[in-house]
Amino acid sequence: MKRKIIILIISILSISLASGCIGSGDDDTIVIGSKLFNEQYIVAHMAALLLEEEGFDVDVQEGLGGTMVNFEAMKKGDIDMYLEYTGTAYNVIYKIEAPTSWDVDHIYNIVEERLNTDDNVHIAASLGFRDDYAIAVKREWAEQNNVSNLTEFEAFAAEMSIGTDPEFASRQDGLPQLFNVYGYTFGTVSQMQPTLMYEAIKNNEVDAISAYTTDARVDIYGLVILEDDKGAFPPYDAILIVNDDAYNNAKVMEVLAMLQDIMDTDDMRALNYQYDEEKREARDIAYDFLANLGMI
């Protein structure tokens, strides 16, 4: 009888400990992943700082990998959350056929539903900014050739080179979508890390790049974003997504809700400027931003 009681107590303790675990290890550490660029690091540290303020242990894994690396890591429980974008979830994670026109709310609702029903993943906060993909060229070239949108760019694209991030060249919502909507491709395509894209166009190694609307380097490097006049690229609202462990922890969700609509695209561009041009640490940028809002 004693042996049965001891086994029962051990079993109960094991269940209790397991149900309280957040993160990939045996402790209660919350693990935050990120993709491979500026705002991903900054937002990850914002979430970390807010959680730490409430007594949580947090591990930020900067530059864990691309979209599917982070998403699969979260589904496995290796990380608890990371910053995603609605357009990326729609096109890359779930590969849903592109609609005839991109409605922001419609895309958000579909993504939220698919995350919940397909993968037990949840939106903890929509931060308020969008980081849309765009094609950028040197401002001087655009003015000389009277090109302001992607339709006008068609006459030149086949003779030009483009530098893209590691995903854009093959993603459904990247160059393939540009071809589907506008019907043209570039002469050559070079995939590289985002920072190298800007250096490449600055040094005339490529003629165009796949830029981001939150990236201050568009202005710094004298570039102009070509208008997507046919609406090829979807909306990329920034959303912090979490797994079931985090979602089922009321305190964690309460803290992360503080990030709801915390900034707009101009705010994020300014923070990215601090990271890329002023060479500040992502955690310091995040801390100052939250402190200025009186949140920490």
N, C-alpha and C positions, 0 to 999 in steps of 0.2 A: 504493500500500500504506500509506504513512504517513497518508494522508487517512482511510482506513478504520479504522486503529488509533486515530486521534484521535477520530473519531466514536464508536467503540466505548467509549472511555474516558469521553467526555462522557455517553453514554447510561447507563453504569454509575453514574457519579456522580449523575446526575439521579434514578435509581431509588433509590439509597441515601439521598439527601436527602429524597425524598418519603416513604419508608417511616419515617423518623424524625420526621416532623412531627406535632405535636399542636396542635390549635387551628385558627383560621380564617385565619391569616396565613401568611407564608412562614417564620416563625421557629418556635421550639419552645414558644411560650407556650401554657399550658393556659388555656382560657377557660371560666369557670363562669357559667352563667346563673342567673336566679332569677325567681320570680313577684313579685307586687306587694305583699307584706306581710312583717311583722316576722321571723318565724322563717325565712323563705326567705333573707333577708339574713344572718341570724346563722349559719345552717348553711353557707351558701356561703362565708362567711369562715372558718369552722372548717376546711373542706376546704382552702381557700387557705393558711391558716397552716401546716397540717400538710405540705402540698406544698412550700411555701416553705422550711420547716425542712430539707427534703431537697434543696434547691438548685434547685427548679423555678421558672421564671418563671410567674406566674399573673395573670390579668386577671379580676376579678369584675365582672360586668355586673348590677348591682342593678336590680330592677324591669324586666327585659327585656320582660315581658308576661305573658299568661295561659298556660294549659296548652298549647294548641296552638302558640302562638308559640315557646315554649321547646322543645317536642318537635320541631317542624319545623326549628328552627334547629340542633338537635343532629343530626338526620338529615342535614342539609346539610353539617355540619362547621363551622358558624359558631360553635357552642359545643361543648364536650366533655362537659359534665355539668350536671345541675341536680337539685334536690330535687323528687321527685314523691310521690304517695300512691297506694296500691294501689287504693282505691275510685275515685279519679279516672281512673287508667289503665283500669280495668275498664269504667267507664261513659262516660267522655268520649273517650278515645283510641280504644278498640276497640268501644265501644257494644255490649257483650255484654248479652244479655237478662238481666234481674235474676232470680236464683234465688228459690225460695220462702222460703229463709232464708239469712242471710249467715253463712257459716263463714269465720273469719279465715284459717285455713291454706289452705282451698280457694281463696279469692280470691287470696291471695298466689301460690300455685302456678300458677294460670291466668295471672295477670299476668306472672309471670316467663317462662313458656313463650311467651306471645304476643310479649313484647318481644324475646326471642331469635330466634324463628322468623320473625316478620313484619318486623322492622325492624333486626335486628342491634344491638339495644340491650340492655344488661346491667345487672343490679343489682350495684353495688359494695359496698353496705352497707345494712342495715336498721337505722335509728338507735335503735329501741327505743320511740319514742313514737308515739301516734296523735293525729291532728288531725281528729276527726270533726265533721261538720256537725251543727248542732242548732238548734232554734228557741228563742229566749230572749225573755222578757217581763220587765217590772218585777216584782220580788219582791212589792211591796205589792199590785199588781193581782192577781197569782196567789193570794195569800193571801185577799184580799177575795172573790174569785170561786171559791175552792176548786178551782183548776185546777193539777194537777201533771203531767199527761201530755198527749200530743197527741190522744188520744181525747176527753178532757174538754174540750179546747180547741175542738172542732168547733162547739159551740154559739155561739161568739163570733167565729170567724175571718172569716166573711163580712162582718162589720161593722168589721173591723179593717184597719189598714194595716201593711205589712211593708217594711222596708228590707233589701236583699240586696246581696251583692257582685256585680260585673259578670257573673259566670257562673251563680250559683245559680238565678236566675229561670228560665233556659232549659235548664240541664243536665239530662240524663236522671236524674241522681242528686240533683237539687235539688227545686224546687217541683213539677215534673211527677211525680216519684216520691212526693211527699207526697200529691198528688191521687190517684195510682193506688192507694195503700195505704189512705189515710184518707177519700178521697172528697170533700175540700173544698178551696176556694181562698180567698184573701184578698180583701177589698174592693178594695184598691189595692196595687200593687207598685211600689216605687221602687228602681232600681238605683244603687249608689254605691260608692265606694271603702270598704274595711273601716273605716278610721278614722272616716269620716263617718257610717257606720251607728250607731256608738256615740254620737256626738254627737247624731244625729237622735233616737234613743230617749231620751236624756238630756233633750233639749229638747222632748219630747212631739210631735215632728214625725212620728213613726211609733209604732205600738203594739207592734211585735215586730221582731226582726231574725234573720237567719241567722247565728248565732254559731258560734264554733269552741271546741272543748273545751280547746285549749291557750291560750286567750286570757284573760289575767288581768283584762281589763276587764269580764268578766262579773261578777266580785265587786266590782270597784272602782265600777262604775256601779249597783250594787244590783239586778242582774238575777238571774233564775233560769232554768236550762235545763229545758225541759219534757221529761219522759221520753218517749223514742221507744218506746212500749209495744208497738207492732206491728212494730218492726224495719224501718222504711222505709229508713233511711239505712245505707249499707254501711260497713265498716271502712276507715279511711284510715291505714294504716300508712305511716310516713315512710320512703321509700327513696331513696337516692342512685343515680341511673341515669347510665350513661356510654355513649359511642359506641364503635365498634370501635377507634379510634385509642388511646383511653385503656385499653380493655380488654386490648389486646394489648401494653401496656407493663407488664411485671411489677412494676416499681418503683412506678408510679402506683397499681396495684391493691393493692399491699402497704401503701402509705400510707393509702389510703382505707378499707382493712379496719379501721383503727384506730377508725373511727367506728361499727363494729358494736355495737349495744346500748349506746351511750354514755350514753343518758339515758332517763328515762321521761317521761310526759306532765306530771307535776308539775314536773319539772326544766325542761321547755320552757316551761311557763307562767310560771315564775319568770324565765327569761331574757327572755321577751316583755314581762314587766312592766318590766324594766330599760329596754327599748327604748321602750315606749309611754309609761310614766309618769315614769321617771327621765331620759328623753331622752338616753340614752347611745348612742354610735355602735355599730353592729352589730359592727364589727371589734374594738372594745375589749371588748365583751361576750364575743365568741367567744374572744378571747385569754385573758381572765381565767378562763373556764370550763376551757379546755384546760390552762392553767398550774396551776390548782388540782388537776387530775388528774395533774400531773407529765408531761404529754405534750409540752410545749414549754418 
